[in-house]
Amino acid sequence: NGAGYKVGPRTLANLDAEVVPIGCSPNGRKINDNCGSTKPDLLQLTVPAVGADVGVAIDGDGDRVVLVDEKGQLVDGDQILYVLATARQREGKLHGPVVGTVMSNLGLERALEAEDIDFRRAAVGDRYVLETLRETGGIIGGETSGHMIVLDRTTTGDGIITALQVLAIMKETGKPLSALVAGMPKYPQTMLNVRVQSRIAPGQSRALQDAVAAAESELANTGRVVLRASGTEPVIRVMVEGEDAGQVVSLAERLASVVASAAAANA
């Protein structure tokens, strides 16, 4: 029910796709209301129910997209980035590094590494991804949310253009989407938002630095820890990912508790 409600289905239909539109009846008040890239649950049910090859979910203003494979499994921005990058690599058209963010799944980094593709992390935000692409001469970057920037196709994020590229790769390879993303394992990831009364930079607290160091030592080379102050609300985001889901949850909860204590002491 957002900006792509008309041009999305029409573009695909004009390319001879059989389209089953859902969430395409906007009234100006229900943008992303139980639909779109931020709420793809209904799409995940619909794709296998109608025997579709793929589902496409655009966000309200049309710059983000997430996909659903033929089995109803969600394909996020990290996986889309993997599909686009490896396809360009096979074609000999990949230039510079692929750029994600500090929140991109570790599985993406490891999967690209296995393909001899350089991967860089930018700060969260599409403008930082674009900035890093320009600095490094890269052409493909994006965020887990599905905001992709592919500079050899367009100048900014465009969910429909991103979706068309993935569909083209499916068509050219003859592979279903589930097969195209199979080479990228997703590491278990937990993110907790700790609300704080006053802004605190994670790097300013010795207790937080020690807690992060301890968590990273426990994970060894099997995971990552990211503490990030939100730029829009009084929240510290605690993200932990690794190979062991139980360990990831335990470490995230432990770090969130330290963040809460440090924030209270700083209030």
C-alpha positions as CSV (number, residue, x, y, z in Angstrom):
1,N,0.0,0.0,0.0
2,G,2.9,2.3,-0.6
3,A,4.6,4.2,-3.5
4,G,5.2,1.1,-5.6
5,Y,1.6,-0.2,-5.5
6,K,0.9,0.6,-9.1
7,V,4.2,0.7,-11.0
8,G,5.4,-2.6,-9.3
9,P,2.7,-4.9,-10.6
10,R,2.4,-3.1,-13.9
11,T,6.2,-3.4,-14.6
12,L,6.2,-7.1,-13.8
13,A,3.1,-7.7,-15.9
14,N,4.6,-5.8,-18.8
15,L,7.5,-8.3,-18.7
16,D,5.0,-11.2,-19.0
17,A,5.0,-12.2,-15.4
18,E,1.8,-13.6,-13.9
19,V,1.2,-11.3,-11.0
20,V,-0.9,-11.8,-7.9
21,P,-1.1,-8.4,-6.2
22,I,-1.6,-8.0,-2.5
23,G,-1.3,-4.8,-0.4
24,C,-1.9,-2.8,-3.5
25,S,-5.0,-0.8,-2.4
26,P,-3.7,2.3,-0.7
27,N,-5.9,4.9,0.9
28,G,-3.1,7.2,2.3
29,R,-3.5,5.9,5.8
30,K,-2.4,2.2,5.8
31,I,1.1,2.4,4.3
32,N,3.0,-0.7,5.5
33,D,0.0,-1.8,7.6
34,N,0.5,-5.6,7.8
35,C,2.2,-5.6,4.4
36,G,5.3,-4.4,2.6
37,S,9.0,-5.1,3.3
38,T,8.5,-4.4,7.0
39,K,5.7,-6.9,7.4
40,P,6.0,-9.7,4.8
41,D,4.0,-12.3,6.8
42,L,1.0,-12.4,4.5
43,L,3.3,-12.6,1.5
44,Q,5.1,-15.6,3.0
45,L,1.8,-17.4,3.3
46,T,0.6,-16.4,-0.2
47,V,3.6,-17.4,-2.3
48,P,3.5,-21.1,-1.5
49,A,-0.3,-21.1,-1.3
50,V,-0.7,-19.9,-5.0
51,G,2.4,-21.8,-6.2
52,A,4.3,-18.6,-7.1
53,D,8.0,-18.6,-7.9
54,V,8.8,-15.6,-5.8
55,G,7.2,-12.8,-3.7
56,V,8.3,-9.2,-3.8
57,A,7.6,-6.8,-0.9
58,I,8.4,-3.1,-1.3
59,D,8.4,-0.6,1.6
60,G,6.3,2.5,1.8
61,D,8.5,4.9,-0.2
62,G,9.7,2.3,-2.6
63,D,13.5,2.2,-1.9
64,R,13.6,-1.1,0.0
65,V,12.6,-4.6,-1.0
66,V,12.7,-8.0,0.6
67,L,11.8,-11.2,-1.3
68,V,10.1,-14.5,-0.5
69,D,11.3,-17.7,-2.1
70,E,9.0,-20.4,-3.5
71,K,8.9,-22.1,-0.1
72,G,7.7,-19.1,1.7
73,Q,11.1,-18.3,3.3
74,L,12.0,-14.7,3.7
75,V,15.1,-13.4,1.7
76,D,16.4,-10.2,3.3
77,G,18.8,-7.6,2.1
78,D,21.9,-9.5,3.1
79,Q,20.9,-12.4,1.0
80,I,19.9,-10.2,-1.9
81,L,23.3,-8.6,-1.7
82,Y,24.9,-12.1,-1.9
83,V,22.8,-13.0,-4.9
84,L,23.6,-9.8,-6.8
85,A,27.3,-9.8,-5.9
86,T,28.0,-13.5,-6.9
87,A,26.1,-13.1,-10.1
88,R,28.2,-10.0,-11.1
89,Q,31.3,-12.0,-10.1
90,R,30.3,-14.8,-12.4
91,E,29.8,-12.3,-15.2
92,G,33.1,-10.6,-14.6
93,K,31.3,-7.4,-14.0
94,L,31.9,-6.9,-10.3
95,H,34.0,-3.9,-9.5
96,G,35.5,-2.9,-6.1
97,P,34.3,-4.3,-2.8
98,V,30.7,-5.2,-1.8
99,V,29.6,-2.8,1.0
100,G,27.3,-3.8,3.8
101,T,26.9,-2.2,7.3
102,V,28.0,-3.0,10.8
103,M,24.7,-4.8,11.2
104,S,25.0,-7.1,8.1
105,N,25.0,-10.8,9.0
106,L,28.4,-12.4,9.5
107,G,27.2,-15.2,7.2
108,L,27.2,-12.7,4.3
109,E,30.8,-11.7,5.0
110,R,31.9,-15.4,5.2
111,A,30.0,-16.4,2.1
112,L,31.5,-13.5,0.0
113,E,34.9,-14.4,1.4
114,A,34.5,-17.9,0.1
115,E,33.9,-16.5,-3.3
116,D,37.0,-14.2,-3.2
117,I,34.8,-11.1,-3.0
118,D,36.0,-8.2,-0.8
119,F,33.5,-7.1,1.7
120,R,33.5,-3.8,3.6
121,R,31.2,-2.5,6.4
122,A,29.9,1.0,6.6
123,A,27.9,2.7,9.4
124,V,24.2,2.0,9.4
125,G,22.4,4.2,6.8
126,D,22.2,4.1,3.0
127,R,24.1,7.3,2.7
128,Y,27.1,5.8,4.5
129,V,26.9,2.7,2.2
130,L,26.9,5.0,-0.9
131,E,29.7,7.0,0.6
132,T,31.8,3.9,1.1
133,L,31.0,2.6,-2.4
134,R,32.2,5.9,-3.9
135,E,35.4,5.9,-1.8
136,T,36.3,2.3,-2.7
137,G,35.1,2.2,-6.3
138,G,32.5,-0.4,-5.5
139,I,29.1,-0.8,-7.4
140,I,27.0,-3.0,-5.1
141,G,26.1,-2.3,-1.5
142,G,23.1,-2.4,0.8
143,E,21.5,-3.0,4.2
144,T,19.8,-5.9,5.8
145,S,16.5,-4.0,5.6
146,G,16.6,-4.4,1.8
147,H,17.8,-1.0,0.8
148,M,20.2,-1.9,-2.0
149,I,22.4,0.5,-4.0
150,V,23.6,-0.9,-7.3
151,L,25.4,1.9,-9.1
152,D,25.7,0.2,-12.5
153,R,21.9,0.1,-12.7
154,T,20.7,3.2,-10.8
155,T,21.9,6.0,-8.6
156,T,19.9,5.4,-5.5
157,G,17.9,2.7,-3.7
158,D,15.0,1.4,-5.8
159,G,13.1,-1.7,-4.6
160,I,11.6,-2.5,-8.0
161,I,14.9,-2.3,-9.8
162,T,16.5,-4.5,-7.2
163,A,13.8,-7.1,-7.5
164,L,14.1,-7.0,-11.3
165,Q,17.8,-7.8,-11.1
166,V,17.1,-10.8,-8.9
167,L,14.4,-12.0,-11.2
168,A,16.8,-11.7,-14.1
169,I,19.3,-13.9,-12.3
170,M,16.7,-16.5,-11.6
171,K,15.7,-16.4,-15.3
172,E,19.2,-16.6,-16.6
173,T,20.4,-19.4,-14.2
174,G,17.1,-21.3,-14.2
175,K,17.5,-21.7,-10.5
176,P,14.8,-21.0,-7.8
177,L,15.5,-18.2,-5.3
178,S,16.0,-20.8,-2.6
179,A,19.0,-22.2,-4.5
180,L,20.5,-18.8,-5.2
181,V,20.7,-18.0,-1.5
182,A,21.7,-21.4,-0.4
183,G,25.4,-20.5,-0.4
184,M,24.9,-17.9,2.3
185,P,24.3,-19.4,5.8
186,K,22.7,-16.9,8.2
187,Y,24.3,-16.8,11.6
188,P,21.9,-16.6,14.6
189,Q,21.6,-12.9,15.5
190,T,19.9,-11.3,18.5
191,M,19.3,-7.6,18.9
192,L,18.0,-6.0,22.1
193,N,17.1,-2.3,22.4
194,V,17.9,-0.9,25.8
195,R,16.1,2.4,26.6
196,V,18.2,4.9,28.4
197,Q,17.2,8.2,30.1
198,S,20.3,10.1,28.9
199,R,22.4,9.4,25.8
200,I,25.5,7.4,26.5
201,A,28.2,6.5,24.0
202,P,29.2,2.8,24.4
203,G,32.9,3.7,24.0
204,Q,32.7,6.1,27.0
205,S,31.9,3.4,29.6
206,R,34.7,1.2,30.9
207,A,32.2,-1.3,32.2
208,L,30.7,-1.6,28.7
209,Q,34.1,-1.9,27.1
210,D,35.1,-4.7,29.5
211,A,31.7,-6.5,28.9
212,V,32.1,-6.3,25.2
213,A,35.7,-7.6,25.4
214,A,34.6,-10.5,27.5
215,A,31.7,-11.4,25.1
216,E,34.1,-11.2,22.1
217,S,36.6,-13.4,23.9
218,E,33.9,-16.0,24.6
219,L,32.7,-15.9,20.9
220,A,36.4,-16.1,19.7
221,N,36.2,-16.1,15.9
222,T,32.7,-17.5,15.7
223,G,30.7,-14.3,16.1
224,R,30.5,-10.5,16.5
225,V,29.3,-7.9,19.1
226,V,27.9,-4.5,18.1
227,L,26.8,-1.8,20.5
228,R,25.3,1.2,18.8
229,A,23.5,4.3,20.1
230,S,20.4,5.0,18.1
231,G,20.5,8.3,16.2
232,T,16.7,8.9,16.5
233,E,15.7,7.7,20.0
234,P,17.2,7.2,23.5
235,V,18.1,3.6,22.9
236,I,21.3,1.6,22.9
237,R,21.1,-1.3,20.4
238,V,22.9,-4.5,21.5
239,M,23.5,-6.9,18.7
240,V,25.2,-10.3,19.1
241,E,25.6,-13.0,16.4
242,G,27.4,-16.3,16.3
243,E,27.2,-19.9,15.4
244,D,25.5,-21.0,18.6
245,A,22.0,-19.5,19.0
246,G,21.8,-20.2,22.7
247,Q,25.1,-18.5,23.4
248,V,24.1,-15.5,21.2
249,V,20.9,-14.9,23.3
250,S,22.7,-15.4,26.6
251,L,25.5,-12.9,25.7
252,A,23.0,-10.3,24.3
253,E,21.0,-10.4,27.5
254,R,24.1,-10.1,29.6
255,L,25.3,-7.1,27.6
256,A,21.9,-5.5,27.7
257,S,22.0,-5.7,31.5
258,V,25.4,-4.0,31.7
259,V,24.2,-1.3,29.3
260,A,21.2,-0.7,31.5
261,S,23.4,-0.4,34.6
262,A,25.9,1.9,32.9
263,A,23.1,4.1,31.6
264,A,21.5,4.4,35.0
265,A,24.9,5.3,36.6
266,N,25.3,8.0,33.9
267,A,21.9,9.5,34.4
